[in-house]
Amino acid sequence: MNNPTLEFTGLTKGYNHGKPNEVKVLTGANASINSGEVVALVAPSGAGKSTLLHIIGLLDTPDAGTLKIAGQDMAGQGDAKRTLMRRTTLGFVYQFHHLLPEFTAAENVILPQRAMGVSASAARTRAVELLGTVGLEHRADHRPGELSGGEQQRVAFCRALANNPRLLLADEPTGNLDPETSDQVFDVLIGLVRDTGLSALIATHNLDLAARMDRTLRLQNGHLVET
């Protein structure tokens, strides 16, 4: 039986607890994602999509519920354990690439590896290899300002995969691009995920992109519904 890479039950999250204007964002969200699965997360703006991703990404904590990543129970874990999990097991891609502008494409992919103690030469080799898989080996020594929007986002994909994560979390990864570039970049992302065999939870407003994933989870009224 396939062990889930991600599994959570009863996640709840609210803001302004006990006050008249308390907002309940998550009211008991449940889901699991198996190894190698690519799952779309669809929700209208303000429904709590980013809150859910922040909790799964260990950037925020739920008010209640359980969360397991790669079989490890993250409930009550301290900052050191959560930081290590983010560095080694999770990969993040955002709507905007968030590359460091003073560093080259290769250096942006090298930095997370160096933070984990990988040697400079090995990190450079992996960075160039990853950039090659997205067609950017020839742009390895260009800074973000010298790259197109689609190229910048492809570098961000490589950075997210630099430390061989088990789970990729992506928040509208093509939302900042024009439709044609969005389709091209999404193809690259899906290709990378399929080639590496990792699991992915990808938030998107684009139902056409969602339909190209293994299944879709819709966030409604604080719960997740499979569609």
C-alpha positions in Angstrom: 0.0 0.0 0.0 1.3 3.5 -0.9 2.1 5.5 2.2 0.9 9.1 1.9 3.6 11.8 1.5 1.1 14.3 3.0 -1.8 13.5 5.4 -3.8 15.8 7.5 -7.1 15.5 9.4 -9.4 18.0 11.1 -7.3 21.1 10.4 -8.9 24.2 11.8 -7.7 27.8 11.7 -9.3 31.0 12.7 -8.3 34.6 13.4 -9.4 37.0 16.2 -10.4 34.2 18.5 -13.3 34.9 20.8 -14.0 38.2 19.3 -17.2 39.3 17.6 -15.3 39.6 14.3 -13.6 36.1 14.6 -13.0 34.6 11.1 -12.9 30.8 10.7 -10.8 30.0 7.7 -10.4 26.2 8.1 -13.1 24.3 9.8 -11.9 20.7 9.6 -9.9 20.1 6.4 -8.9 16.5 5.6 -6.8 15.1 2.8 -3.9 12.9 1.8 -1.5 12.8 -1.1 0.4 9.7 -2.1 3.9 9.5 -3.4 4.1 10.6 -7.0 0.6 12.2 -7.0 0.0 15.7 -8.5 -3.1 17.3 -6.9 -4.7 20.6 -7.7 -6.0 22.9 -4.9 -8.8 25.1 -6.2 -10.5 27.8 -4.2 -11.9 31.3 -4.7 -9.9 34.2 -3.4 -10.2 34.6 0.3 -11.3 31.0 0.9 -8.2 30.1 2.9 -6.0 28.5 0.2 -2.8 30.3 1.2 -3.6 29.6 4.9 -3.8 25.9 4.2 -0.6 26.0 2.2 1.2 27.9 5.0 0.1 25.3 7.5 1.2 22.4 5.3 4.5 24.2 4.6 5.1 24.6 8.4 5.1 28.4 8.1 2.0 28.6 10.3 0.3 26.3 12.8 -3.3 25.1 13.0 -5.6 25.7 15.9 -6.4 21.9 15.9 -5.9 18.8 13.8 -3.1 16.5 12.8 -0.5 16.9 10.1 2.0 14.3 8.9 4.6 14.9 6.2 6.6 11.9 4.9 5.3 9.9 7.8 6.4 12.3 10.5 3.9 13.8 12.9 4.5 17.5 12.9 2.1 18.3 15.8 3.9 20.1 18.6 7.3 20.0 16.8 9.7 22.9 17.7 11.2 25.4 15.3 14.4 23.4 14.7 12.5 20.3 13.6 10.1 22.4 11.4 13.0 24.3 9.8 14.8 21.1 9.0 11.7 19.6 7.5 11.2 22.7 5.3 14.8 22.5 4.1 15.0 18.8 3.4 11.5 17.5 2.6 9.5 20.5 1.3 9.9 22.5 -1.9 8.1 25.8 -2.4 7.1 27.7 -5.6 5.2 31.0 -5.4 3.3 33.1 -7.9 6.2 35.5 -8.0 9.6 33.8 -8.4 11.3 35.6 -5.4 14.8 35.0 -6.8 17.6 36.9 -5.2 18.4 39.6 -7.8 22.1 39.9 -7.0 22.8 36.2 -7.7 22.9 34.4 -11.0 20.3 31.7 -11.9 22.8 29.0 -10.9 23.7 30.7 -7.6 20.0 30.9 -6.7 19.8 27.1 -7.1 23.1 26.6 -5.3 22.3 28.6 -2.2 19.7 26.2 -0.6 22.1 23.3 -1.2 25.0 25.1 0.5 22.7 25.8 3.5 22.4 22.0 3.8 26.2 21.5 3.7 26.6 20.4 0.1 30.0 21.3 -1.3 30.3 24.2 -3.7 31.3 22.0 -6.7 28.5 19.4 -6.1 26.0 22.2 -5.6 27.1 23.9 -8.9 26.9 20.6 -10.8 23.4 19.9 -9.6 22.3 23.5 -10.3 23.5 23.3 -13.9 21.9 19.9 -14.3 18.5 21.1 -13.0 18.7 24.2 -15.2 19.4 22.0 -18.1 16.2 20.0 -17.5 14.2 23.2 -18.0 16.2 24.4 -21.0 18.2 27.0 -19.2 21.7 25.7 -18.9 22.9 28.4 -21.2 21.4 31.0 -18.9 23.0 29.7 -15.7 25.2 32.7 -15.3 22.5 35.3 -16.0 20.9 37.3 -13.2 17.1 37.3 -12.8 16.9 40.8 -14.3 18.3 39.4 -17.5 15.7 36.6 -17.7 12.1 36.7 -19.0 9.3 36.0 -16.6 8.9 32.5 -17.7 12.6 31.9 -17.4 12.7 33.3 -13.9 9.9 31.0 -12.8 11.7 28.0 -14.3 14.7 28.9 -12.2 12.4 29.1 -9.2 11.2 25.5 -9.9 14.9 24.4 -10.0 15.5 26.1 -6.7 12.5 24.3 -5.1 13.9 21.0 -6.2 17.5 21.6 -5.3 17.5 19.6 -2.1 15.4 16.7 -3.5 12.2 17.3 -1.6 9.5 14.7 -1.1 6.6 17.2 -1.4 6.3 20.3 -3.6 3.9 23.1 -2.6 3.0 25.6 -5.3 0.8 28.7 -4.9 -0.4 29.9 -8.3 3.0 29.1 -9.9 1.9 30.4 -13.3 -0.5 33.1 -12.1 2.0 35.9 -12.9 2.5 34.9 -16.5 0.6 35.5 -19.7 -1.6 32.5 -20.9 0.8 31.2 -23.5 3.8 31.4 -21.2 1.7 30.0 -18.4 1.0 26.8 -20.4 4.6 26.4 -21.4 5.9 26.9 -17.8 3.2 24.6 -16.4 4.3 21.9 -18.8 7.8 22.3 -17.5 6.7 22.1 -13.9 4.6 18.9 -14.4 7.5 17.4 -16.3 9.9 18.0 -13.5 7.4 16.6 -10.9 6.8 13.5 -13.0 10.4 12.9 -13.7 11.4 13.1 -10.0 8.5 11.2 -8.7 7.8 13.6 -5.9 4.3 14.6 -4.7 2.8 18.0 -5.4 0.0 20.1 -4.2 -0.5 23.0 -6.7 -3.0 25.8 -6.0 -4.5 27.3 -9.1 -7.5 29.3 -10.3 -7.0 27.8 -13.8 -9.4 24.9 -14.2 -7.8 23.8 -17.4 -4.5 23.4 -15.6 -6.2 21.7 -12.7 -7.8 19.2 -15.1 -4.3 18.1 -16.2 -3.4 16.9 -12.7 -4.3 13.6 -11.1 -7.2 15.0 -9.1 -8.6 18.2 -7.7 -9.4 19.3 -4.2 -11.7 22.2 -3.8 -11.7 24.3 -0.6 -15.3 25.2 0.3 -16.4 26.6 3.6 -13.3 25.5 5.4 -13.5 21.9 4.2 -11.8 20.1 1.3 -14.0 18.4 -1.3 -12.7 16.2 -4.0 -14.1 17.1 -7.5 
